Amino acid sequence: MSIDQIVLLMRGGIFHVFMLASPVLAAALIIGLVVAIFQATTSIQEQTLTFLPKMLVMLAVLALLGGWMFQTLAEYTRNLLHMIPQMAQ
């Protein structure tokens, strides 16, 4: 196994982590921004106000995209497992 192949495996793993985490993180970021704007306009400075909307939106995104996330991760894992005999040579 060469260094180039290891770099490609690491790059693929990092790409998949970003691809799978970005929808959930983007949803949390957007809802946090919306709640922050709401708090700024209404002068409500409650720190715990953002927690429940973020959790609900993150759970909704996971419910909607969870199947796709699992399928993508399973495919990547299958590809890695099929590469093991090649790596052993």
C-alpha positions in Angstrom: 0.0 0.0 0.0 1.5 3.3 -1.1 1.4 6.7 0.5 -0.8 7.9 -2.4 -3.4 5.3 -1.6 -3.4 6.1 2.1 -3.9 9.8 1.3 -6.8 9.0 -1.1 -8.4 6.8 1.7 -8.0 9.6 4.2 -9.3 12.2 1.8 -12.4 10.1 1.0 -13.1 9.5 4.7 -12.8 13.3 5.5 -15.0 14.1 2.5 -17.7 11.6 3.7 -17.6 13.0 7.2 -18.2 16.6 5.9 -20.8 15.4 3.4 -22.8 13.5 6.1 -22.4 16.2 8.9 -23.0 19.3 6.8 -26.9 19.1 6.4 -27.4 18.7 10.2 -24.9 21.5 11.0 -26.3 23.8 8.3 -29.8 23.4 9.7 -28.6 24.1 13.2 -26.7 27.2 12.0 -29.7 28.5 10.1 -32.1 28.0 12.9 -29.6 29.5 15.4 -29.3 32.6 13.2 -33.1 32.9 12.9 -33.5 32.6 16.7 -30.7 35.1 17.3 -32.3 37.6 14.9 -35.7 37.1 16.7 -34.0 37.6 20.1 -32.3 40.8 18.9 -35.5 42.3 17.5 -37.6 41.4 20.6 -34.9 42.1 23.2 -35.4 38.6 24.7 -32.0 37.5 26.0 -32.8 34.0 27.1 -29.8 31.7 26.5 -31.8 28.5 26.5 -34.3 29.7 23.8 -32.2 28.4 21.0 -31.8 24.9 22.4 -35.2 23.4 21.7 -35.6 24.8 18.1 -32.1 23.6 17.2 -32.8 20.1 18.6 -36.1 19.8 16.8 -34.7 21.0 13.5 -31.7 18.7 13.8 -33.9 15.7 14.6 -36.1 16.6 11.6 -33.1 16.7 9.3 -31.9 13.4 10.7 -35.3 11.9 10.2 -35.5 13.2 6.6 -31.9 12.4 5.5 -31.0 9.5 7.9 -31.7 6.9 5.2 -29.5 8.6 2.7 -26.8 9.1 5.3 -26.8 5.5 6.3 -26.8 4.3 2.7 -23.8 6.5 1.9 -21.9 5.4 4.9 -22.7 1.7 4.3 -21.5 2.1 0.6 -18.3 3.7 1.7 -17.7 1.0 4.3 -18.4 -1.8 1.8 -15.8 -0.2 -0.6 -13.3 -0.1 2.2 -13.9 -3.7 3.1 -13.5 -4.7 -0.6 -10.2 -3.0 -0.7 -8.7 -4.9 2.2 -7.3 -7.8 0.1 -5.6 -5.3 -2.2 -4.1 -3.5 0.8 -2.7 -6.8 2.1 -0.6 -7.4 -1.0 
